[in-house]
Amino acid sequence: MAEIAAPRRTIRGRGLGGRRHRPASYWLGRVVIYVLLLGLGLLFFLPFLWMISTSLKNDPQVYHVPPIWFPSPRLWSNYPEAMKQVPFGRFFINTLWYAVPSTVGTVLSCAIPAYGFARFRWRGRDLLFFICLATMMIPFQVQMIPLFITFKKLGWVNTYLPLVVPSFFGNAYSIFLLRQFFMSIPLELSDAARIDGCGEFMILWRIILPLSRAALAVVGLFQFMGAWNDYLGPLIYLNNMKKYPIALGLQQLRATYHAANQKLVWPYLMAASTVVIAPILILFFFTQRTFIEGITVTGIKG
């Protein structure tokens, strides 16, 4: 006797085969969200587009009203001309000379206290963590003179040591990010490692840090970007042009043109600025997935 086929039930909000039909309001909301995101993205992209546009102009096009967004002719020669005015090659090497060590120092020095705040329970832990976070409210302008006096007495002025050594003592923001990530790692992994005879530093090195590559990448990228764009620190501690980073190199380019022509040639300055930010954009392009993952996961548990 043939089996009687059971009628196919229709679940609310689903059609035949279990497919869910979205209401029109859902798709309208998605369209509105994407349009807003696209508009905000274009709004944030406009300064960058204006910088590139200006770097390809001549002086009359720079001051033309209404503004010219797509110059004609495009002067690609502005880029090599800008690079020849001051030794940007030396400035790039100088910047890497202290940006890379400071990035390594920040990652290492912030991982250890973050591990202590996240994985241990001890009296006064939360109070000390609160004090650590409170240091972020102290502006750098308050610290400038005491730090300069300290580094001058140590004989570190006109060296890269004031820009590198402090990074090996951690900073509150990076400690906070790493602590949040470490708290999302199951405690059972550390307990299993202790049963196998691992000490705390071995657990940190062999288990926690390999699982925290995304958060470590975020901390490292933030520190590298801060060092790459730092202007005030090198301005305070460096007085030899041969040791200038690219931030001071741009100022040197501006001063050179102003002294020679009694005016600022904006196309050359914008061309140099485009070259300066290019490494950061390339770095973010290749690490954006890890960067976004680290930013997202550090806020999961607190």
C-alpha angles and dihedrals in degrees: 000000000000116000115249109238112236114237114257109249122222115221117212109268092012131093131207114317093027096283114152119227114214117218119243091249090061093056092043090054091049091051092050092049093050092046090052092047091049091049093049090046091054091046092055091043095055097082090051091048090048091051092052092044092051092048089063097048136090122231098269091053091050093059096037117128119242094036119256111229097179109040123211120227098029111217105211087168089077090079099059090038092055092047092053096054096070130013098265091164090063091044091054092051091047091052093050089046091070103018095064097048091045090052092051091046093051094050093049098041095046096046094063099053090038088056090051093049093046105040107030131068113210137148113277095015096126093044092052091047090051090051089049091054091045090063088071088071092064107095120225090238089068092052099044100088098041091047093047092050091048095049092044091055088050090052093241099125113118091024133094093244095095088054096047111030098060090057089065089064096060133238129244098239095054091044089053093051094049093045091055091051095045090053090060092059112094115255090221090076091058092044091052091050091051090052088054089054102260119150123222096264090049090050090050094047100039103033116014101042096046089052091048101057092123094053092043089051090053093050092046093048093049091050094045092050090048092051093043093053097036112128106156098053097053090041090059100042105030124068101161116089091212088066097046119127122220094270090062089039090064090052089048090053090051092049092047094054093043092052093046101041103019087235139072116254101215098190092061093046092049091047091053091046091053091053091048096054094041095086091052092050092048091048092051092046092059096040102036095109093052091042095052091044091052093048091049098046096046089069098050098090130023 
